[in-house]
Amino acid sequence: MLGSAGFDPARDILGISVNGWAHGYAYDMSSHALFDQVYEDTEDVRYPPMQARKRFGRITIANADSAASAMLEAAVEQGYRAITELPV
Ligand SMILES: Cc1cc2nc3c(=O)[nH]c(=O)nc-3n(C[C@H](O)[C@H](O)[C@H](O)COP(=O)(O)OP(=O)(O)OC[C@H]3O[C@@H](n4cnc5c(N)ncnc54)[C@H](O)[C@@H]3O)c2cc1C
């Protein structure tokens, strides 16, 4: 969009930071199937957050986004899940 004005993303973008407080509220799945396919089980592995939070070796994924819920308790629950996924 800005290329004709001389903007070169490779040259002009050094990093992208998402500020959670102002603009990065956790994505919530559309409960009315407006944008998302809805499955019976809220933990269905076909949901993008379920795929995105898969363990990668010794790295496990916590945070509210991994529950697709912007509530504090979701972040805490996901933190607990992430810890229990770690190999002992
Ligand atoms: C305006 C607002 C009001 C809200 N009100 C409520 C409410 O009333 N009730 C409720 O339940 N929830 C509420 N929430 C939601 C709740 O605050 C969030 O869901 C919760 O804080 C998310 O926790 P988190 O651990 O996933 O992420 P965060 O709390 O965002 O924690 C992420 C942490 O990672 C750090 N970080 C980021 N990048 C890096 C990096 N590269 N290296 C190291 N650290 C990094 C950040 O500094 C931050 O400390 C509200 C949120 C907002 C924005």
Ligand as a Chemical Component Dictionary entry (heavy atoms), coordinates in Angstrom:
data_LIG
# 
_chem_comp.id                   LIG 
_chem_comp.type                 NON-POLYMER 
_chem_comp.pdbx_formal_charge   0 
_chem_comp.three_letter_code    LIG 
# 
loop_
_chem_comp_atom.comp_id 
_chem_comp_atom.atom_id 
_chem_comp_atom.alt_atom_id 
_chem_comp_atom.type_symbol 
_chem_comp_atom.charge 
_chem_comp_atom.model_Cartn_x 
_chem_comp_atom.model_Cartn_y 
_chem_comp_atom.model_Cartn_z 
_chem_comp_atom.pdbx_ordinal 
LIG C1  C1  C 0 -7.779  -3.313  29.239 1  
LIG C2  C2  C 0 -7.880  -4.742  29.691 2  
LIG C3  C3  C 0 -8.776  -5.083  30.702 3  
LIG C4  C4  C 0 -8.893  -6.401  31.127 4  
LIG N1  N1  N 0 -9.789  -6.731  32.106 5  
LIG C5  C5  C 0 -9.894  -8.002  32.532 6  
LIG C6  C6  C 0 -10.814 -8.360  33.591 7  
LIG O1  O1  O 0 -11.538 -7.523  34.132 8  
LIG N2  N2  N 0 -10.881 -9.658  33.963 9  
LIG C7  C7  C 0 -10.105 -10.630 33.386 10 
LIG O2  O2  O 0 -10.199 -11.810 33.777 11 
LIG N3  N3  N 0 -9.222  -10.317 32.399 12 
LIG C8  C8  C 0 -9.099  -9.033  31.972 13 
LIG N4  N4  N 0 -8.209  -8.710  30.976 14 
LIG C9  C9  C 0 -7.464  -9.781  30.342 15 
LIG C10 C10 C 0 -6.243  -10.240 31.140 16 
LIG O3  O3  O 0 -5.539  -9.117  31.619 17 
LIG C11 C11 C 0 -5.368  -11.024 30.167 18 
LIG O4  O4  O 0 -6.131  -12.052 29.557 19 
LIG C12 C12 C 0 -4.173  -11.666 30.873 20 
LIG O5  O5  O 0 -3.405  -10.691 31.532 21 
LIG C13 C13 C 0 -3.325  -12.366 29.853 22 
LIG O6  O6  O 0 -2.245  -12.974 30.525 23 
LIG P1  P1  P 0 -1.051  -13.560 29.688 24 
LIG O7  O7  O 0 -0.117  -14.165 30.685 25 
LIG O8  O8  O 0 -1.570  -14.432 28.604 26 
LIG O9  O9  O 0 -0.366  -12.313 28.965 27 
LIG P2  P2  P 0 0.244   -10.966 29.572 28 
LIG O10 O10 O 0 -0.371  -10.635 30.904 29 
LIG O11 O11 O 0 0.138   -9.965  28.478 30 
LIG O12 O12 O 0 1.751   -11.360 29.849 31 
LIG C14 C14 C 0 2.691   -11.439 28.809 32 
LIG C15 C15 C 0 4.020   -10.986 29.386 33 
LIG O13 O13 O 0 5.058   -11.279 28.461 34 
LIG C16 C16 C 0 5.934   -10.169 28.433 35 
LIG N5  N5  N 0 6.637   -10.232 27.152 36 
LIG C17 C17 C 0 6.174   -9.911  25.923 37 
LIG N6  N6  N 0 7.112   -10.105 24.996 38 
LIG C18 C18 C 0 8.203   -10.563 25.643 39 
LIG C19 C19 C 0 9.505   -10.949 25.235 40 
LIG N7  N7  N 0 9.882   -10.916 23.954 41 
LIG N8  N8  N 0 10.359  -11.376 26.181 42 
LIG C20 C20 C 0 9.985   -11.434 27.484 43 
LIG N9  N9  N 0 8.768   -11.084 27.938 44 
LIG C21 C21 C 0 7.906   -10.644 27.028 45 
LIG C22 C22 C 0 5.048   -8.970  28.599 46 
LIG O14 O14 O 0 5.764   -7.862  29.058 47 
LIG C23 C23 C 0 4.047   -9.468  29.640 48 
LIG O15 O15 O 0 4.493   -9.243  30.965 49 
LIG C24 C24 C 0 -8.067  -7.402  30.550 50 
LIG C25 C25 C 0 -7.151  -7.039  29.570 51 
LIG C26 C26 C 0 -7.057  -5.739  29.121 52 
LIG C27 C27 C 0 -6.050  -5.405  28.065 53 
# 
loop_
_chem_comp_bond.comp_id 
_chem_comp_bond.atom_id_1 
_chem_comp_bond.atom_id_2 
_chem_comp_bond.value_order 
_chem_comp_bond.pdbx_ordinal 
LIG C1  C2  SING 1  
LIG C2  C3  SING 2  
LIG C2  C26 DOUB 3  
LIG C3  C4  DOUB 4  
LIG C4  N1  SING 5  
LIG C4  C24 SING 6  
LIG N1  C5  DOUB 7  
LIG C5  C6  SING 8  
LIG C5  C8  SING 9  
LIG C6  O1  DOUB 10 
LIG C6  N2  SING 11 
LIG N2  C7  SING 12 
LIG C7  O2  DOUB 13 
LIG C7  N3  SING 14 
LIG N3  C8  DOUB 15 
LIG C8  N4  SING 16 
LIG N4  C9  SING 17 
LIG N4  C24 SING 18 
LIG C9  C10 SING 19 
LIG C10 O3  SING 20 
LIG C10 C11 SING 21 
LIG C11 O4  SING 22 
LIG C11 C12 SING 23 
LIG C12 O5  SING 24 
LIG C12 C13 SING 25 
LIG C13 O6  SING 26 
LIG O6  P1  SING 27 
LIG P1  O7  DOUB 28 
LIG P1  O8  SING 29 
LIG P1  O9  SING 30 
LIG O9  P2  SING 31 
LIG P2  O10 DOUB 32 
LIG P2  O11 SING 33 
LIG P2  O12 SING 34 
LIG O12 C14 SING 35 
LIG C14 C15 SING 36 
LIG C15 O13 SING 37 
LIG C15 C23 SING 38 
LIG O13 C16 SING 39 
LIG C16 N5  SING 40 
LIG C16 C22 SING 41 
LIG N5  C17 SING 42 
LIG N5  C21 SING 43 
LIG C17 N6  DOUB 44 
LIG N6  C18 SING 45 
LIG C18 C19 SING 46 
LIG C18 C21 DOUB 47 
LIG C19 N7  SING 48 
LIG C19 N8  DOUB 49 
LIG N8  C20 SING 50 
LIG C20 N9  DOUB 51 
LIG N9  C21 SING 52 
LIG C22 O14 SING 53 
LIG C22 C23 SING 54 
LIG C23 O15 SING 55 
LIG C24 C25 DOUB 56 
LIG C25 C26 SING 57 
LIG C26 C27 SING 58 
# 
